[in-house]
């Protein structure tokens, strides 16, 4: 009983709050009956009020453009492509979209892939040209669901989905299509990360799990932890176009996409010297940087255990994918 009470107290202490900011609200619902396992979100850089999404594994090589009411405006098909497990979606420079074929529940894939397409100038159903980039981890296979692309530099990142924590891996500065691109681990990430995204100006990025999101100034430099609304199976996140909120989605038919406002400090991003764009570092530090610990080590350890137990409980109640 004492242990249970302690875990309960620590869980309460460790839960982030929305104090001092508007409360989350449902921005729209994905009403298209073909979108039943939304696994990625990306706010369009070309069409105001449009958000892109895709289904999880088994949903085919298709991207859906939905408006602010959740109505589908266009469906793009990546012709002659048979995806293994699409798990993430990101926007990149020059109105590009990047789809992460990075799922690997069995952790046996030798390589993973990202597919790059360009947002069409006019939204309409049709096929779209794509470019594939293959990647290899430096330390063996991993399951992953989060792909991020820096909006200015174009640098790609993948965050792995580990039960007790994963890693953030950076691609090379210059990607090649004719060979496998080597990823480099640059930082640790929290347990069970299901998606991530850069802010529109590239000054910060977010990672999300099933119950929380974490905001970073750069790899290993956590700014804030954010409580997310309860969802059936929280799989996706992106920044709003103005960078002042997160859009967080979940799998399921007629699934809601929540708008989660950021605090003024988090929305403004970290301070940078005038005229200088702060971006994620290209090379890892000598020792991998893990998320910053609490100033009270015992509470930090207890909070980590509590969060771990809570997440495991939620995960066991959710449907597990049979493909990775």
N, C-alpha and C positions, 0 to 999 in steps of 0.2 A: 504493500500500500504506500509506504514511504517513497519507494522508487517511482511508482506511478504518479504520485502527487508531485514529485520533483520534476518528472518529465513534463507533466501538465503545466507547471509553473514556467519551466524553461521555454516550452512551446509558446506560451503566451508572451513571454518577454521577447522571443525571437521573431515573432510575427511583425512584419513592417506595417505601418499604418498609412492612411491617406490624409493625415492631419494637415490642415493648411492648404488644401487644394480641392477642386471640385471632385465629386465622387464619380467612379466609373459608370458608364451607361452604355446600353446597346446602340452601336452606331447604325447597324443594319443587319439583316439576316440573309444568308445565302439561300435564296428561294428556288433556285434551279434544281429540279429533281435529279439531274445528272451529277450534281456536286454533293456527294454523300460522305466523303472522307477528305475534306479540305485539310491539306497537310502543309501548305505554305501560303504566305501572303506577301505581296509587294505593292506598295503604293506607286502608281504610274508616275513616271517623270515626264511623260509626253501629253497625257490626257488628264485634265483636272477633274478630281472627283472619282477617278477610276482606280480600282484595286484589282490586281491579278491574283488568281489562285489556281491550284491544281489538286487533283485527287491523289491519294496515297497509291501504293503498289496495286496493280490490277485496274487502275483507272484509265490506262491508255496514255499516249503521248500528247496530252491536250492541256492548253492553258485557257482559262476563262477570265474575261474582262467583265467586272461587275461595277455598276454605278453606286451612288451613295444610298440608294434604296435597296441594294442587293440584287437588282435585276441584271441578268446577263446581257451584255451588249455585243459580245463577240466570242467565238471559240476558235482558237488557233490550234492547228494540228501539226506536229513535227513529223512530216511524212517519212515513211520507211524507217521508223524507229520503234524498237521494242524495248522500253525501259525496264530495268531490273527492279529498282525501288526508289521512286522519286520521293524525296523527303523534305526538300527545302527550296526556297525561291528567293531571289534577291535582285534588286536593280543595280545597274552599273553605269559607268560613264557612257555618254552618247546614246541615251535612251535604249540601253540593252537590258535584257532580262537573262538571269542565270538560273538554271534549274539544276538542283543537286541530286544526282543519282548516286546517293551515298549511304542508303540504308543497308545494314548488314547484321541482322540479328544473330546469325550464326558465326559472325566474325571470321570469315574464311575468304573474303574477296581479296585477290592480289592487288587489284587496282579499283579505284572508284572513278566517277566521271562527272564533269559539269558540262551542261549544254548551254550555249549562248545563242540567243535570238535577238532580233531588233524589233522593238515595238513598232507596229505599222502606223503610218500617218493617219490612216482612216480605219476605224474599227469595223471589221466585218468578218464573217466566218471564212475560213480558208486555210490553206497550207502555208507554212512559213519555213524559210531556209534556216538551218542551224549549223553550228560548229561545235565539235566535241573536243574537250580537253580531258585527258586521262591523268590521274594522280596516284601517287604511292606514298603511304605513311613510312616514316623512318623506323618505326618500332612495331611493325606487324599490323594485322587487320584490326579495324575498330568498327563498331556500329556508330552511326552519326545521323543527325537529323537537321543540323544547322549549317547553312552556308551564308557567308557574308561577303560582300564586295564593296571595297572602298569607293565612294562615288566620284572621287577626284583622281586617285592614283590607279584605280582598277585592280588593286591587289586583292586576291581572293583568299578567304579563310574558311576553314571547316572546324566546327566545334564537335567533339565526339560526345557520345552519350554513355557515360560510365555510371554504374550504380553508386559508387563511392566517390565519383568525381571523374572528369574527363580532361581532355587537353584541347587547346586552341592551336591549330596548325595553319601556317601561312604558306601560300604558294610562292613560286619564284616571281621576281619582278616582271620577267618576260615569259609568257606562256608559249608553249610549242604544241602544235597539233600532231606532228609526226612522231612524237616520242612521249614517254611517260614523264610527267613533271613531278619532281620530288617535293614533298611537303616538309616543313620544318616546324617543330613544336616551339611555340613562343610563350605559352603560359598554361597554367591549370585553369579549369573551369568547374563550377558546382556540379553536383550529381544530376543525372537525368535531364540534360539540356535537350529541349525539343525544337528549338529554333533560335534565330538571331537576326539582327539587322543593324546596319549603320544608320545614323542620323543623316538627313539630306545633305548637311554641310560637311559630313565626315568627322566632326569634332568628337564624337562619342559613339558607342555602340551598345546594343542591348542583347542579352541572352535571356531565354525564358525556360522555366521548367513547368511542372504541372500546377504548382500553386504560387510560384513567385517569378519575378523577373529581376535581373541584375543589370545595372547601368554602369558602364566602364568609360573612363577617359582614354584608356589604352590598355593593352593586355596586362592583366595583373593589377590594374589600378581601378578598383571598384569605387564608384561614386555613391551609389544608392541601391538599396534592395526595395522592391516594390511588390506589394500584395496584388495578386490578380483575382478577379472574380471567379467563383466556382464554375467549372466547366466540365462537360462530360468527359472529354479527353483533349486537354489543351495542347495543340500541336503547332501553332503558328504565331508569328509576331512580325510587325513592321512598324516603322515610324509613320505618323501622319505626315502629310506633305509639308506642313509648317514646322514640323519637328517638336511640337509642344505636347504630343501625346503618343502613346503606343496604341496600335490596333492589334488586338489579341483574339485569335480564333480557335475553334475547336472542331473536331470531327462530328459527324452526325447529319442527318437530314434536317433541312431548315435551320441550320446551325447559326447561332449569333456571332457577330464580330463586335467585340467590346472596344470602346474608346476609353483608355485609361490615361487621364491627364497626368503630366509630370509636374513636379514642383517647379517654381520659378527658377531656382538655381540649376536644377537638372535640365530644364528646357533651354536655358541659356547656353549650356555647355561649359566646359572648362575654359579658363582664361588663357589666351595665347598672345604672344607679342604681336603688335600691329603689323599687318601685312603678311603674317606667317600662318600657314595652314598646319594645324596639329594633326598628325596622322599616326596610325599604329606603326611601331618600329619595324623595320624590315628584318632585323636580325634578333635572335633570342638573347637574353642576358646569359652570363656564364652559368648561373644556376636558375633552373625554371622557376618562375615567379608564380606562387599560388595566390588565390584571393586573400587580401589582407585580413589577419586575424583580429579578434576583439582585444581590447586592452585588458579584459578580464579573461584569462585563459580558461578557467574552469567553466565559466558561462559559455564561452565560445565552443568548447568541446561538448558540453551538454546540449547546446543549441544544435550543433551539427548532428549529434546522435538523434535528437528529437526530430529534426527535419528529415533525417534519413529514414527513421521508423515511420513517420507520417507519410512520406513519399512512397515507401514500399507498400504501406497499407493501401494507399490510393491506387498504386499500380496494379496490385494483385486483384483489385476489384474491377479493373478495366480490361477490356478485351485485348489480348495479346496478338500481335501480328504473326502470321505463320511464315511470312517471307521477310527477308532483310535486305 
